[in-house]
Every structure is written in C-alpha cells, then in structure tokens.
Amino acid sequence: MRNRTGPTREAKAEVAVSPVKINGTLVQPGTRITIDLPVARLYTHTDLHMPVQIVHGARPGPRLFISAAIHGDELNGVEIIRRLLRHGSLPRLRGTLFAIPIVNVHGFLDRSRYLPDRRDLNRSFPGSGRGSLTARVADLFMKEIVSQCSHGIDLHTGALHRENLPQIRANLDDPDTADLARVFGVPVLINADLRDGSLRQAAAEQGIRMLLYEAGEALRFDELAIRAGLRGILRVMRALGMLPSKSRVPVEKRQPLVARASSWIRAPESGILRTTVRLGARVEKGQVLGYIGAPFGDLEYEVEAPANGIVIGRTRLPLVHEGEAVYHLARFSKIDVVAERVEAFHARLAPSDSEESEGEAPVV
Ligand SMILES: [Zn+2]
C-alpha cells in the first residue's frame, strides 16, 4: 500500500494536520496502519484484539468511522469495509477514516449476535471500563474510536433468518444527518428513534453525526446489499469532501423517501410459511403476503397486509410460531414513487448472472 511506510510529500507540506493517537500509537498524516486494540483475554490465555485500520489523510477533513459486526453474526458490513479499503481513491483521502470491520470479535468468532455474557453490544453503549464484558467492549470502542470522530456509519443486517431491504436509519430531524442519509442513495430512509444503549445514541450525545445502514441477512453475504453499502459510503465520503468527486456530488434532490411508519406483521397461527411477495414489493391493504399451512396441507391461513406499503423486511425461515414477526411493512405518503425507485435501485445494483460476485468494487 502506497502510504504505509511514512508521510508523503503532501503530508510534510501540510503542517496543519496533526497525528491521530490510538491505543498509545501516533498515526502520522499521510499514513495508513492497522492497530490491534486489546479487547480482553480469553480463558485460553489468548489475547483477543479488535483490528482497526486507520487511513489518516495528508490533508485535513472530517474524521469518519465505519463499523461492522457490532452484532457478531452480521457479515455484509465486513465485506463492504474490505472492498472500501481496496478502493483506488483512498490514497487521496482528506481527513481520517477509521475502519473497524469486526467490532464484536467474541460474537464474530461464535457466529453470534451477542457476546459470551449474552448481552447485546448495541444496547450497552457508552459502556464502562469496569462493567460487564460487553460494557467494556463498548467503552473501548467509544474511547479509542468514536470520541475521535465527527461522523460515523454503522453497518448492520437483519437478524438471524431475517432479511432487510437496504435502508438507512438515522435521526432525520437533524438536517445535516438527513442530507447524508439522502446522499447514501438507498430508496428507503427511516427516521429512527434513538434506542437506549445504542451506539447511535452514545454518538449523538457526543455530537457525532451517524447513519445506520441495514441490509441483507445475518450470516449471509448479499451482493446487492454489499454493493449498495459500498456505493453509499463512497457517496457520503465524497459529499463530506473526504474523497474527490468525479463530477458533481450526486445528491438526491428529489423528496426523500422517508417512511411514515413501519411495523412488523405477525403470524396469525403457527405453521409452515409460504411467502408470495419479494423484498421491496409494493403491497395493497388486504393483499395476501404468504400462507401458513400444516404439513398435511389440510389447514391454511392467509397473512394479509394491514395497510398499503413496501415490504422492507421479511423472515427467510418457513417455520413460524404464532405471533412471530414475519413481514416488515413500511408506509409512505408517495408509495408509487417509492415502488419505482426500489425497482430502479434493484435494476442498477443487481449482479447479472454472468458477473462474479467475488470481484472488485463496482463502478460507483
Ligand atoms: Zn445489527
């Protein structure tokens, strides 16, 4: 990597950029290094680390963190960050990028959402250095990464056996955050309340602007979700002036497609589910989204849409208990426009059959 060995000429000329300090190490402007943050010692006597790559630009600019696998089984973001770090424009970065592909290393090893103490890291922020294991990981992440940043993008997927249409959740009441959410370029934005203990809440308390990207399913790679995430991050970085724009920044000037409300539709009965709608489908009130039947086929229940909307999440597992959340429906005031944009989004980003999914970053 070009900048790994030391400051570039540009960095020497620009004295205004100061080094970044992380885990006691000074990262000089114009350099790129990987630092292993000590998380905890395992009971095998092995030390566990959270790997962080810092790309510290030679020129001043925002400090952005991109994090993934805060829920240890959510993998699309790990691949998004891998592709981002190979992107050809990074040597020209202004400002600083903190890339943390695996925040919850314990969960990642266990292929689990949680930590070994069964806590959810995204309900444990800002954490405490003397608290539970999960609280200590949260505290480390806040102190070493988040507190140094002006902006953040946290990458998530649906939970186990659930898939999400690519969507941004953010505090859209803040105009600057709303602009970044629009720039990201996914068809669905959700003005999400801050949850107690979430990274978004802890970051907001420090005045850090954050987007949460949700796309795909736990323990799976989803090529469309990965492409949309990488494209969105690059667009946000260009809008922030961190990366050079090819032409003008493609800001969506059209009305943002903010969901008025969203809710999960629950299974009316237990049984075996046959889904008849795809993710992103536009559905009408009363439309059948799926059928729940018995193994012998003698009984069948319809799962109906309670309102007009777009399916932004759904279960992938055909085995359901009554009361289980099976479809996530978002309501919009301009549903025709949303439906069109979801179509266009899929057409633009869907991998073609001839294309290899394990490839270089797409042109964005
Ligand atoms: Zn998550």
Residues whose N, C-alpha, C, O or C-beta is under 5 A from the ligand:
A	BS01	ZN	H71 E74 H156 T157
